[in-house]
């Protein structure tokens, strides 16, 4: 079964979580971002992040094919 964007984006932010970018738990659309180093072969822990926060603070480094979300971009 092929996954769609609906498998990754959620309308409501979990009440018990905090967005690692804005440090709030405001109820906004969120995406689950995998946490590096938590993969056990089948399951990986994930952190909810506000979609708006992620898109407002994302930077792409084409030379190393890396996308990074910074807490602040100046």
C-alpha positions as MATLAB code, in Angstrom:
seq = 'XXXXXXXXXXXXXXXXXXXXXXXXXXXXXXXXXXXXXXXXXXXXXXXXXXXXXXXXXXXXXXXXXXXXXXXXXX';
ca = [
       0.000    0.000    0.000;
       1.466    3.328   -1.100;
       1.624    6.122    1.467;
       0.186    9.572    0.816;
       0.828   12.953    2.425;
      -2.123   12.223    4.742;
      -0.034    9.474    6.361;
       2.481   12.074    7.573;
       0.573   15.302    8.281;
      -1.955   15.622   11.110;
      -4.525   18.374   11.709;
      -4.001   18.519   15.487;
      -0.795   18.843   17.497;
      -0.551   16.371   20.418;
      -1.380   18.058   23.744;
       1.499   16.322   25.548;
       4.163   17.264   22.957;
       6.239   20.397   22.343;
       7.391   21.575   18.929;
      11.228   21.546   19.026;
      11.375   24.650   16.815;
       8.960   27.116   18.477;
       8.892   25.351   21.875;
       5.090   25.490   22.129;
       2.288   22.966   21.854;
      -0.120   25.256   19.982;
      -2.786   23.190   18.250;
      -1.694   23.550   14.614;
      -1.130   21.141   11.745;
       1.919   18.960   12.410;
       4.149   16.363   10.841;
       5.971   13.499   12.563;
       9.736   13.784   12.037;
      11.809   10.623   12.671;
      14.336   10.877   15.534;
      17.832    9.872   14.418;
      19.233    6.817   16.180;
      15.910    5.392   17.389;
      15.321    2.920   14.542;
      15.089   -0.687   15.696;
      14.693   -2.151   12.212;
      10.903   -1.825   12.040;
       9.869    1.111   14.209;
      11.388    4.578   14.650;
      10.481    7.150   17.281;
       9.171   10.440   15.910;
       8.763   14.012   17.112;
       5.723   16.090   16.152;
       6.721   19.415   14.575;
       4.396   22.207   13.454;
       4.285   22.246    9.649;
       4.389   26.060    9.672;
       7.502   26.104   11.886;
       9.269   23.570    9.725;
       8.543   25.350    6.455;
       9.383   28.803    7.858;
      12.808   27.656    9.063;
      13.997   25.112    6.534;
      17.191   25.599    4.525;
      18.491   23.361    1.721;
      22.226   22.798    1.175;
      22.427   21.429   -2.381;
      26.169   20.619   -2.273;
      25.617   18.019    0.442;
      21.951   17.282   -0.358;
      20.919   18.194    3.191;
      17.805   19.929    4.480;
      18.029   21.547    7.931;
      15.394   23.324   10.024;
      16.966   25.977   12.241;
      15.281   27.382   15.358;
      16.120   30.877   14.057;
      17.217   32.037   10.625;
      18.944   35.384   10.422;
];
